[in-house]
Amino acid sequence: MQNLNKHIEENKSLRAENDALKTENNKVKQRISQLDEKAMERVATQLGYVKEELASAKSYNTTLMKL
């Protein structure tokens, strides 16, 4: 019987530890999601700059071809 009580207490302890790890895991997932969003924003911004540079280069080339 004492062995059974020991296992019950160990089980309770493991469940509590598991719940704490689930909570921590959810926080990490949320942080990763936020980082992904920020990374996508940076990529979109950089893509906008590249498109602007490309348009400028095309305009410059067109001007040179007319000369």
VMD Tcl script that builds the backbone (N, CA, C; Angstrom):
set m [mol new atoms 201]
animate dup $m
set s [atomselect $m all]
$s set {name element resname resid chain x y z} {
  {N N MET 1 A 0.811 -1.188 0.000}
  {CA C MET 1 A 0.000 0.000 0.000}
  {C C MET 1 A 0.866 1.269 0.000}
  {N N GLN 2 A 1.945 1.206 0.761}
  {CA C GLN 2 A 2.853 2.346 0.815}
  {C C GLN 2 A 3.473 2.596 -0.558}
  {N N ASN 3 A 3.748 1.523 -1.284}
  {CA C ASN 3 A 4.306 1.616 -2.628}
  {C C ASN 3 A 3.311 2.297 -3.574}
  {N N LEU 4 A 2.033 1.961 -3.401}
  {CA C LEU 4 A 0.985 2.563 -4.225}
  {C C LEU 4 A 0.895 4.067 -3.961}
  {N N ASN 5 A 0.931 4.453 -2.694}
  {CA C ASN 5 A 0.895 5.882 -2.342}
  {C C ASN 5 A 2.097 6.616 -2.914}
  {N N LYS 6 A 3.238 5.964 -2.900}
  {CA C LYS 6 A 4.453 6.560 -3.470}
  {C C LYS 6 A 4.261 6.821 -4.962}
  {N N HIS 7 A 3.673 5.849 -5.662}
  {CA C HIS 7 A 3.436 6.009 -7.100}
  {C C HIS 7 A 2.402 7.094 -7.374}
  {N N ILE 8 A 1.389 7.187 -6.533}
  {CA C ILE 8 A 0.373 8.230 -6.700}
  {C C ILE 8 A 1.000 9.610 -6.537}
  {N N GLU 9 A 1.822 9.781 -5.522}
  {CA C GLU 9 A 2.492 11.065 -5.297}
  {C C GLU 9 A 3.445 11.397 -6.441}
  {N N GLU 10 A 4.160 10.394 -6.915}
  {CA C GLU 10 A 5.073 10.605 -8.045}
  {C C GLU 10 A 4.292 11.015 -9.290}
  {N N ASN 11 A 3.142 10.378 -9.486}
  {CA C ASN 11 A 2.291 10.699 -10.630}
  {C C ASN 11 A 1.802 12.149 -10.539}
  {N N LYS 12 A 1.378 12.570 -9.347}
  {CA C LYS 12 A 0.934 13.954 -9.157}
  {C C LYS 12 A 2.061 14.931 -9.463}
  {N N SER 13 A 3.249 14.596 -8.992}
  {CA C SER 13 A 4.407 15.449 -9.224}
  {C C SER 13 A 4.723 15.545 -10.715}
  {N N LEU 14 A 4.658 14.416 -11.400}
  {CA C LEU 14 A 4.939 14.410 -12.839}
  {C C LEU 14 A 3.877 15.182 -13.614}
  {N N ARG 15 A 2.632 15.083 -13.187}
  {CA C ARG 15 A 1.564 15.845 -13.857}
  {C C ARG 15 A 1.789 17.354 -13.685}
  {N N ALA 16 A 2.171 17.752 -12.484}
  {CA C ALA 16 A 2.437 19.173 -12.237}
  {C C ALA 16 A 3.614 19.653 -13.092}
  {N N GLU 17 A 4.655 18.831 -13.158}
  {CA C GLU 17 A 5.810 19.183 -13.978}
  {C C GLU 17 A 5.416 19.259 -15.451}
  {N N ASN 18 A 4.583 18.335 -15.887}
  {CA C ASN 18 A 4.115 18.323 -17.275}
  {C C ASN 18 A 3.301 19.580 -17.584}
  {N N ASP 19 A 2.437 19.968 -16.657}
  {CA C ASP 19 A 1.645 21.191 -16.857}
  {C C ASP 19 A 2.547 22.418 -16.958}
  {N N ALA 20 A 3.564 22.475 -16.120}
  {CA C ALA 20 A 4.500 23.604 -16.174}
  {C C ALA 20 A 5.241 23.630 -17.510}
  {N N LEU 21 A 5.638 22.460 -17.985}
  {CA C LEU 21 A 6.331 22.397 -19.276}
  {C C LEU 21 A 5.412 22.767 -20.429}
  {N N LYS 22 A 4.148 22.393 -20.349}
  {CA C LYS 22 A 3.182 22.772 -21.388}
  {C C LYS 22 A 3.033 24.290 -21.438}
  {N N THR 23 A 2.954 24.905 -20.269}
  {CA C THR 23 A 2.833 26.362 -20.198}
  {C C THR 23 A 4.072 27.032 -20.810}
  {N N GLU 24 A 5.234 26.543 -20.436}
  {CA C GLU 24 A 6.479 27.093 -20.986}
  {C C GLU 24 A 6.552 26.876 -22.489}
  {N N ASN 25 A 6.131 25.714 -22.947}
  {CA C ASN 25 A 6.135 25.395 -24.376}
  {C C ASN 25 A 5.220 26.349 -25.144}
  {N N ASN 26 A 4.067 26.643 -24.588}
  {CA C ASN 26 A 3.145 27.572 -25.252}
  {C C ASN 26 A 3.743 28.965 -25.351}
  {N N LYS 27 A 4.471 29.394 -24.310}
  {CA C LYS 27 A 5.129 30.702 -24.350}
  {C C LYS 27 A 6.207 30.732 -25.435}
  {N N VAL 28 A 6.952 29.641 -25.552}
  {CA C VAL 28 A 8.004 29.561 -26.568}
  {C C VAL 28 A 7.386 29.582 -27.964}
  {N N LYS 29 A 6.300 28.841 -28.140}
  {CA C LYS 29 A 5.619 28.837 -29.443}
  {C C LYS 29 A 5.139 30.234 -29.819}
  {N N GLN 30 A 4.589 30.944 -28.831}
  {CA C GLN 30 A 4.113 32.302 -29.079}
  {C C GLN 30 A 5.272 33.215 -29.472}
  {N N ARG 31 A 6.389 33.082 -28.789}
  {CA C ARG 31 A 7.563 33.916 -29.089}
  {C C ARG 31 A 8.089 33.624 -30.499}
  {N N ILE 32 A 8.123 32.357 -30.865}
  {CA C ILE 32 A 8.572 31.979 -32.212}
  {C C ILE 32 A 7.633 32.570 -33.254}
  {N N SER 33 A 6.348 32.519 -32.982}
  {CA C SER 33 A 5.366 33.094 -33.904}
  {C C SER 33 A 5.598 34.589 -34.087}
  {N N GLN 34 A 5.877 35.283 -32.983}
  {CA C GLN 34 A 6.148 36.718 -33.065}
  {C C GLN 34 A 7.417 36.989 -33.859}
  {N N LEU 35 A 8.430 36.159 -33.644}
  {CA C LEU 35 A 9.677 36.330 -34.393}
  {C C LEU 35 A 9.446 36.096 -35.877}
  {N N ASP 36 A 8.635 35.088 -36.209}
  {CA C ASP 36 A 8.323 34.806 -37.609}
  {C C ASP 36 A 7.606 35.988 -38.251}
  {N N GLU 37 A 6.661 36.584 -37.515}
  {CA C GLU 37 A 5.941 37.734 -38.044}
  {C C GLU 37 A 6.896 38.894 -38.310}
  {N N LYS 38 A 7.791 39.148 -37.380}
  {CA C LYS 38 A 8.754 40.241 -37.551}
  {C C LYS 38 A 9.691 39.960 -38.724}
  {N N ALA 39 A 10.099 38.719 -38.862}
  {CA C ALA 39 A 10.976 38.349 -39.976}
  {C C ALA 39 A 10.256 38.572 -41.303}
  {N N MET 40 A 8.988 38.213 -41.362}
  {CA C MET 40 A 8.224 38.405 -42.595}
  {C C MET 40 A 8.078 39.891 -42.912}
  {N N GLU 41 A 7.885 40.703 -41.879}
  {CA C GLU 41 A 7.795 42.150 -42.093}
  {C C GLU 41 A 9.101 42.697 -42.650}
  {N N ARG 42 A 10.233 42.222 -42.108}
  {CA C ARG 42 A 11.534 42.690 -42.607}
  {C C ARG 42 A 11.741 42.266 -44.064}
  {N N VAL 43 A 11.364 41.043 -44.372}
  {CA C VAL 43 A 11.527 40.552 -45.748}
  {C C VAL 43 A 10.649 41.369 -46.698}
  {N N ALA 44 A 9.423 41.652 -46.282}
  {CA C ALA 44 A 8.525 42.446 -47.127}
  {C C ALA 44 A 9.079 43.847 -47.352}
  {N N THR 45 A 9.637 44.439 -46.309}
  {CA C THR 45 A 10.236 45.771 -46.432}
  {C C THR 45 A 11.424 45.743 -47.383}
  {N N GLN 46 A 12.289 44.757 -47.218}
  {CA C GLN 46 A 13.453 44.634 -48.095}
  {C C GLN 46 A 13.024 44.396 -49.540}
  {N N LEU 47 A 11.977 43.609 -49.726}
  {CA C LEU 47 A 11.475 43.354 -51.077}
  {C C LEU 47 A 10.977 44.654 -51.699}
  {N N GLY 48 A 10.326 45.472 -50.900}
  {CA C GLY 48 A 9.872 46.775 -51.400}
  {C C GLY 48 A 11.031 47.643 -51.859}
  {N N TYR 49 A 12.110 47.655 -51.081}
  {CA C TYR 49 A 13.296 48.429 -51.466}
  {C C TYR 49 A 13.902 47.900 -52.761}
  {N N VAL 50 A 13.971 46.596 -52.878}
  {CA C VAL 50 A 14.549 45.991 -54.084}
  {C C VAL 50 A 13.697 46.331 -55.301}
  {N N LYS 51 A 12.389 46.298 -55.146}
  {CA C LYS 51 A 11.507 46.649 -56.271}
  {C C LYS 51 A 11.694 48.098 -56.686}
  {N N GLU 52 A 11.850 48.975 -55.691}
  {CA C GLU 52 A 12.083 50.385 -55.998}
  {C C GLU 52 A 13.403 50.574 -56.750}
  {N N GLU 53 A 14.437 49.883 -56.296}
  {CA C GLU 53 A 15.739 49.976 -56.967}
  {C C GLU 53 A 15.652 49.439 -58.389}
  {N N LEU 54 A 14.922 48.356 -58.565}
  {CA C LEU 54 A 14.762 47.778 -59.902}
  {C C LEU 54 A 14.028 48.742 -60.820}
  {N N ALA 55 A 12.971 49.356 -60.318}
  {CA C ALA 55 A 12.230 50.319 -61.126}
  {C C ALA 55 A 13.117 51.496 -61.499}
  {N N SER 56 A 13.925 51.953 -60.549}
  {CA C SER 56 A 14.835 53.062 -60.819}
  {C C SER 56 A 15.863 52.678 -61.874}
  {N N ALA 57 A 16.403 51.467 -61.770}
  {CA C ALA 57 A 17.393 51.006 -62.743}
  {C C ALA 57 A 16.778 50.881 -64.133}
  {N N LYS 58 A 15.557 50.394 -64.198}
  {CA C LYS 58 A 14.870 50.273 -65.502}
  {C C LYS 58 A 14.660 51.650 -66.114}
  {N N SER 59 A 14.262 52.597 -65.278}
  {CA C SER 59 A 14.043 53.956 -65.760}
  {C C SER 59 A 15.356 54.555 -66.266}
  {N N TYR 60 A 16.419 54.347 -65.531}
  {CA C TYR 60 A 17.734 54.849 -65.917}
  {C C TYR 60 A 18.168 54.231 -67.248}
  {N N ASN 61 A 17.985 52.901 -67.367}
  {CA C ASN 61 A 18.358 52.222 -68.614}
  {C C ASN 61 A 17.541 52.725 -69.801}
  {N N THR 62 A 16.262 52.966 -69.573}
  {CA C THR 62 A 15.397 53.487 -70.638}
  {C C THR 62 A 15.868 54.865 -71.073}
  {N N THR 63 A 16.238 55.696 -70.117}
  {CA C THR 63 A 16.747 57.034 -70.413}
  {C C THR 63 A 18.046 56.945 -71.222}
  {N N LEU 64 A 18.936 56.040 -70.825}
  {CA C LEU 64 A 20.193 55.878 -71.547}
  {C C LEU 64 A 19.961 55.393 -72.965}
  {N N MET 65 A 18.996 54.526 -73.156}
  {CA C MET 65 A 18.735 53.985 -74.503}
  {C C MET 65 A 18.189 55.077 -75.431}
  {N N LYS 66 A 17.553 56.085 -74.880}
  {CA C LYS 66 A 16.977 57.162 -75.680}
  {C C LYS 66 A 18.050 58.169 -76.120}
  {N N LEU 67 A 19.181 58.149 -75.457}
  {CA C LEU 67 A 20.226 59.120 -75.785}
  {C C LEU 67 A 20.937 58.807 -77.053}
}
mol reanalyze $m
mol bondsrecalc $m
mol representation Tube
mol addrep $m
